[in-house]
């Protein structure tokens, strides 16, 4: 990078209010910066589920038996803003450089979003749950009644898509954007995620890490790049499972068990490196719910026969997994121009969030709750999904070329197959060193 691209320090800010400064140590669970504690939060140290930040508990006394760093026990990422507020502007060049320091701040983006976009409507959120659950049971009842091999493939695609929609609703609960009621968020999150064999709290905590560290080579959690040395050490089977289509589209259940290459731990184990001891009870609760769902499916297979469970649940479950892996992958890979990944002083929360990619999924946008509006969601995950489109339109003029306009989709998003396949063909690893890196290709793989 040019010498003009001098890194600035970053700070973590909760909300615009007086701050008490405490220093934190960077880790994959914390901001790579100074932690600023709003003074107005001091008396709320034990209160969780603050509506302002979608479940943020900025002053939880988190045990650090496994870490020597300061850890914030939050359900959504902290907001990072550059310091100082006046942005640096890199020297202009002929072609836009997506890794160039933006000429705006996170506060500027926040200010561009209409105030009502931050408001959560619990009844509206619940209406989406009722809609999706009704469709799930309706599809199952209809397919079972017809019981035709002509209908079953159509049912599998439709029901798998609805399972994915349920996941997105539980995802909103994990961010606290579903409602301001933490108990309700946890209840709906467990119902939606356990029903599709996802351990809610285990996933919520690791997904929090993903948002806190999005775009960071080592600290990101979801579909982060392999380094060249990691890639070289992997055996062929591991490379195929991670980097070859279509096998990588079935990775999610295995990720829940063992995480990604280069990382250790399990979403089901309260003693995993993913968690701190104070989170053990939550992890045990979710793992118990997951086990209960699995036991229920086994019991039903004995009651009605395994073929019925295979047709009604197992095949749609794997369709849901493909949806989940494809969508999450495409939100961080496969743009026509390479997307930068960051390390060290070049990384900050805003630049990491701007490295994500919006996608248009045609008729599925509404079905899976506008999950394609990913940039604003990553920057401000406390915004409810039903306000994301409006919020995105509001910030696009400010973001300019830092916003990657998604290709318009027809009714079925077949256009996304090309960037998906091209990315798996080309995006294999990043360099072991360098604070701004891009995917590279192993021509022999």
C-alpha positions in Angstrom: 0.0 0.0 0.0 1.1 3.6 -0.6 2.7 5.4 2.3 -0.3 7.7 2.5 -2.4 4.8 3.7 -1.2 5.2 7.2 -3.2 3.2 9.7 -5.1 4.9 12.4 -5.9 3.6 15.8 -9.4 2.4 16.4 -11.6 2.7 19.4 -14.7 0.7 20.4 -17.7 2.8 21.2 -21.1 1.6 22.5 -23.2 4.7 22.0 -22.7 8.4 21.8 -22.4 9.3 25.5 -19.8 10.2 28.0 -17.2 7.4 28.3 -15.0 5.9 30.9 -11.9 4.5 29.3 -10.6 1.1 30.1 -7.8 -0.7 28.2 -8.5 -4.1 26.7 -6.2 -6.7 25.2 -6.9 -7.8 21.6 -8.2 -11.3 21.0 -10.5 -13.1 18.7 -13.3 -12.4 21.2 -12.6 -8.7 21.7 -12.1 -5.5 19.7 -8.6 -5.0 18.5 -8.6 -1.6 20.2 -9.3 0.4 23.3 -12.5 -0.4 25.1 -14.7 2.6 26.0 -17.3 2.0 28.6 -20.2 4.5 28.6 -20.4 6.0 32.1 -24.2 5.6 31.9 -23.8 1.8 31.7 -21.9 1.5 35.0 -25.1 0.9 37.0 -26.4 -1.6 34.4 -23.5 -4.0 34.7 -25.8 -7.0 35.4 -28.5 -6.0 32.9 -28.6 -7.8 29.6 -30.8 -7.3 26.5 -30.4 -3.5 26.2 -32.5 -2.5 23.2 -30.1 0.1 22.0 -27.4 -2.4 21.0 -29.5 -5.5 20.5 -28.6 -7.4 23.6 -25.3 -5.8 24.5 -24.1 -6.3 28.0 -21.0 -4.1 28.0 -19.9 -4.6 31.5 -20.5 -8.3 32.2 -17.9 -9.7 34.6 -16.7 -12.5 32.3 -14.4 -15.1 33.7 -11.2 -15.4 31.8 -9.9 -18.8 32.9 -8.9 -19.6 29.4 -7.8 -16.1 28.3 -5.8 -13.3 29.7 -7.7 -10.7 27.7 -10.7 -8.5 28.5 -13.8 -10.2 27.0 -17.1 -8.4 26.5 -20.0 -10.8 26.9 -22.2 -9.4 24.1 -24.8 -10.8 21.8 -23.9 -8.3 19.0 -20.6 -6.7 18.1 -19.4 -3.4 19.4 -19.6 -0.4 17.2 -16.2 0.8 16.2 -15.4 4.3 15.0 -12.1 5.6 13.7 -10.0 7.9 15.8 -9.9 10.7 15.1 -13.3 11.4 13.7 -11.8 13.3 10.8 -11.1 10.6 8.2 -8.0 10.3 6.2 -8.3 10.3 2.5 -5.8 8.4 0.5 -4.2 9.9 -2.6 -6.5 9.5 -5.6 -5.6 7.0 -8.2 -7.1 6.2 -11.6 -8.9 3.1 -10.4 -10.9 2.7 -7.2 -9.1 0.7 -4.5 -11.5 -1.0 -2.1 -8.7 -1.3 0.5 -8.2 2.5 0.6 -9.2 4.2 3.8 -12.8 5.4 3.4 -13.5 9.2 3.4 -16.3 8.7 6.0 -16.7 7.3 9.5 -19.0 4.7 11.1 -20.7 7.6 12.8 -21.4 9.1 9.3 -23.0 5.9 8.2 -25.1 5.6 11.4 -26.3 9.2 11.0 -27.5 8.5 7.4 -29.9 5.7 8.6 -33.4 7.0 9.4 -34.2 6.8 13.2 -37.2 4.5 12.7 -35.0 1.8 11.1 -33.6 1.1 14.6 -37.0 0.5 16.1 -38.0 -3.1 16.9 -41.6 -4.2 16.6 -42.1 -7.4 18.7 -45.5 -8.3 17.2 -44.2 -7.8 13.7 -41.2 -10.1 14.4 -43.6 -12.7 15.9 -45.8 -12.5 12.9 -42.9 -13.7 10.7 -42.4 -16.7 13.1 -46.1 -17.6 12.9 -46.0 -17.3 9.1 -43.0 -19.5 8.7 -44.1 -22.1 11.2 -47.5 -22.3 9.5 -45.9 -22.8 6.1 -43.5 -25.5 7.5 -46.4 -27.5 8.9 -48.6 -26.9 5.9 -45.9 -28.2 3.5 -45.3 -31.3 5.6 -49.0 -32.1 5.9 -49.6 -31.6 2.1 -46.6 -33.7 1.1 -47.5 -36.5 3.5 -51.1 -36.5 2.2 -50.1 -36.7 -1.5 -47.1 -38.9 -0.9 -46.1 -38.9 -4.5 -42.5 -39.1 -5.8 -43.5 -36.3 -8.2 -44.2 -34.1 -5.2 -41.4 -35.0 -2.9 -38.6 -33.2 -4.7 -40.7 -30.0 -4.8 -41.4 -30.4 -1.1 -37.7 -30.9 -0.3 -36.7 -27.7 -2.0 -39.6 -25.7 -0.5 -39.3 -27.1 3.0 -35.5 -26.8 3.0 -35.9 -23.1 2.1 -38.3 -22.7 5.0 -35.9 -24.4 7.4 -33.4 -21.8 6.3 -35.9 -19.0 6.9 -36.4 -20.3 10.4 -32.6 -20.1 10.9 -32.6 -16.5 9.9 -35.3 -15.7 12.5 -33.3 -17.4 15.2 -30.3 -15.4 13.8 -32.1 -12.2 14.5 -32.9 -13.4 18.0 -29.2 -13.9 18.6 -28.4 -10.4 17.6 -31.2 -9.0 19.7 -32.9 -7.4 16.7 -35.9 -9.6 17.1 -37.1 -7.7 20.1 -35.9 -5.8 23.2 -36.9 -8.8 25.4 -33.9 -11.0 26.0 -36.1 -13.9 27.4 -38.3 -13.8 24.3 -35.3 -13.7 22.0 -33.8 -16.7 23.8 -37.1 -18.6 23.6 -37.8 -18.0 19.9 -34.1 -18.6 19.2 -34.1 -22.0 20.8 -37.4 -23.0 19.1 -36.3 -22.0 15.7 -32.7 -23.2 15.9 -33.3 -26.4 17.8 -35.9 -27.5 15.3 -33.2 -27.5 12.6 -30.5 -29.0 14.9 -28.5 -25.8 15.6 -27.3 -25.2 19.2 -28.7 -21.7 19.7 -26.3 -20.3 22.3 -23.3 -22.0 21.0 -24.0 -20.6 17.5 -24.9 -17.2 18.9 -21.6 -16.8 20.7 -19.5 -17.8 17.8 -21.5 -15.7 15.4 -20.9 -12.8 17.8 -17.2 -13.4 17.3 -17.7 -13.4 13.5 -19.3 -10.0 13.6 -16.8 -8.5 16.0 -14.0 -9.6 13.7 -15.5 -9.6 10.2 -12.9 -9.2 7.5 -10.0 -10.1 9.8 -7.8 -13.0 8.4 -7.1 -14.8 11.7 -9.8 -13.6 14.1 -12.9 -13.9 11.9 -15.0 -17.0 12.6 -17.2 -17.7 9.5 -15.7 -18.6 6.1 -12.5 -16.8 7.0 -9.6 -17.4 4.5 -6.9 -20.0 5.0 -3.3 -18.8 5.1 -0.8 -20.2 2.7 0.9 -22.2 5.4 -2.5 -23.6 6.6 -3.4 -24.6 3.1 -0.1 -26.4 2.5 -0.5 -28.4 5.7 -4.0 -29.7 4.8 -4.5 -33.1 3.3 -6.4 -33.5 0.1 -9.6 -34.6 1.8 -9.7 -31.5 4.0 -9.0 -29.2 1.0 -11.8 -30.8 -1.0 -14.3 -30.5 1.9 -13.4 -26.9 2.5 -12.6 -25.5 -1.0 -14.3 -27.7 -3.6 -17.9 -27.3 -4.9 -20.3 -28.9 -4.0 -18.7 -30.5 -1.0 -18.2 -27.2 0.8 -21.9 -26.6 0.6 -22.5 -29.3 3.2 -19.9 -28.1 5.7 -22.1 -26.4 8.3 -22.9 -29.4 10.6 -19.2 -30.3 10.6 -18.3 -26.7 11.4 -20.6 -26.9 14.4 -18.8 -30.0 15.6 -15.2 -28.9 15.0 -15.1 -25.4 13.7 -13.0 -24.3 10.7 -9.4 -25.4 9.8 -6.9 -23.8 12.1 -9.4 -23.4 14.9 -10.3 -25.8 17.7 -13.4 -26.4 19.8 -17.1 -27.4 19.4 -20.3 -25.4 19.5 -21.8 -28.2 21.8 -19.0 -28.3 24.4 -19.2 -25.7 27.2 -15.4 -26.2 27.8 -14.6 -25.3 24.2 -12.2 -22.5 23.3 -15.2 -20.7 21.8 -16.6 -20.0 25.3 -15.6 -18.6 28.7 -16.8 -20.4 31.9 -19.6 -17.9 32.5 -21.2 -19.0 29.3 -21.2 -22.7 30.2 -24.8 -22.8 31.4 -26.1 -21.2 28.1 -24.2 -23.7 26.0 -25.4 -26.7 28.1 -29.0 -25.4 27.7 -28.7 -25.2 24.0 -26.9 -28.5 23.6 -29.7 -30.1 25.7 -32.4 -28.7 23.4 -30.4 -29.9 20.4 -30.1 -33.4 21.9 -33.9 -33.4 22.7 -34.7 -32.6 19.1 -32.4 -35.3 17.8 -33.9 -37.8 20.2 -37.4 -36.8 19.1 -36.5 -37.5 15.5 -35.2 -40.9 16.4 -38.3 -41.7 18.4 -40.5 -40.6 15.5 -38.5 -42.8 13.1 -39.4 -45.8 15.2 -43.1 -44.7 15.5 -43.8 -43.9 11.8 -40.8 -45.4 10.0 -37.4 -44.0 9.1 -38.5 -43.4 5.4 -41.1 -40.8 6.6 -38.5 -39.0 8.7 -36.0 -39.1 5.8 -38.6 -37.6 3.4 -40.2 -35.1 5.7 -37.2 -33.9 7.6 -33.7 -35.2 6.7 -33.6 -34.2 3.1 -35.1 -30.7 3.7 -32.5 -30.4 6.5 -29.7 -30.8 4.0 -31.3 -28.4 1.6 -31.3 -25.9 4.4 -27.6 -26.6 5.0 -26.8 -25.8 1.4 -28.8 -22.6 1.6 -26.9 -21.6 4.8 -23.4 -22.4 3.4 -24.1 -20.8 0.0 -25.5 -17.6 1.4 -22.9 -17.1 4.1 -20.1 -17.9 1.6 -21.4 -15.5 -1.0 -21.6 -12.6 1.5 -17.9 -12.7 1.9 -16.6 -14.2 -1.4 -17.1 -14.2 -5.1 -17.3 -10.5 -6.1 -16.1 -9.6 -9.6 -13.2 -7.8 -8.0 -11.2 -9.3 -5.2 -12.3 -8.3 -1.7 -9.6 -7.2 0.8 -9.0 -9.0 4.0 -7.2 -7.3 6.9 -4.8 -7.8 9.7 -3.1 -5.7 12.4 -3.5 -2.0 12.3 -5.2 -2.0 8.9 -8.2 -3.8 10.3 -11.0 -2.0 12.0 -14.7 -2.8 12.5 -15.9 -0.5 9.7 -13.5 -1.6 7.1 -14.2 -5.3 7.9 -18.0 -4.6 7.6 -17.5 -2.9 4.3 -15.7 -5.9 2.9 -19.0 -7.9 3.0 -21.2 -8.2 -0.1 -24.9 -7.7 -0.6 -26.8 -10.2 -2.8 -30.1 -10.3 -4.6 -32.0 -13.6 -4.2 -35.0 -12.9 -6.3 -38.3 -14.3 -5.0 -36.4 -15.6 -1.9 -35.5 -12.2 -0.6 -38.7 -11.9 1.4 -38.9 -15.6 2.2 -35.6 -15.6 4.0 -36.1 -12.2 5.6 -33.8 -10.0 3.4 -30.7 -11.7 4.6 -29.1 -10.5 1.3 -28.8 -6.9 2.7 -25.6 -7.9 4.4 -23.4 -4.8 4.6 -25.7 -2.7 6.8 -26.5 -5.9 8.8 -22.9 -6.5 9.5 -22.2 -2.9 10.5 -25.4 -2.5 12.6 -26.8 -6.0 13.5 -29.3 -4.5 15.9 -31.4 -3.2 13.0 -34.4 -5.5 12.4 -34.5 -7.4 9.1 -37.7 -5.6 8.0 -35.8 -2.2 8.0 -32.6 -3.4 6.3 -33.6 -2.5 2.7 -34.5 1.0 3.7 -31.4 1.4 5.8 -29.3 0.2 2.9 -30.8 2.6 0.4 -30.2 5.4 2.9 -26.4 4.7 3.2 -25.6 3.9 -0.4 -25.0 7.5 -1.5 -22.5 8.0 1.3 -20.7 4.7 0.8 -20.3 5.2 -2.9 -17.9 2.7 -4.5 -17.3 1.1 -1.1 -20.8 -0.4 -1.6 -20.8 -3.3 -4.0 -24.1 -3.1 -5.8 -25.5 -6.7 -6.2 -26.4 -8.0 -9.6 -30.2 -7.9 -10.1 -31.7 -11.4 -9.9 -34.5 -12.9 -11.9 -37.2 -14.9 -9.9 -34.6 -17.6 -9.3 -31.1 -16.4 -8.4 -29.3 -18.6 -10.9 -26.9 -15.8 -11.6 -25.2 -16.5 -8.3 -23.9 -19.9 -9.5 -21.2 -18.2 -11.6 -19.5 -16.2 -8.8 -19.9 -19.1 -6.4 -18.1 -21.6 -8.8 -15.5 -19.0 -9.8 -14.7 -18.2 -6.2 -14.2 -21.9 -5.3 -11.9 -22.2 -8.4 -9.8 -19.2 -7.6 -10.0 -18.3 -3.8 -7.8 -20.8 -2.0 -5.6 -19.0 0.4 -4.1 -15.6 1.4 -0.5 -14.7 2.2 0.9 -15.5 5.7 2.1 -11.9 6.1 0.8 -8.5 5.1 -1.9 -6.4 6.7 -4.0 -6.1 3.5 -4.2 -9.4 1.6 -6.3 -10.9 -1.2 -7.2 -14.4 -2.1 -4.7 -16.3 -4.2 -4.9 -19.4 -6.3 -3.1 -22.7 -6.2 -3.0 -23.7 -9.9 -2.3 -27.4 -9.0 -5.5 -27.8 -6.8 
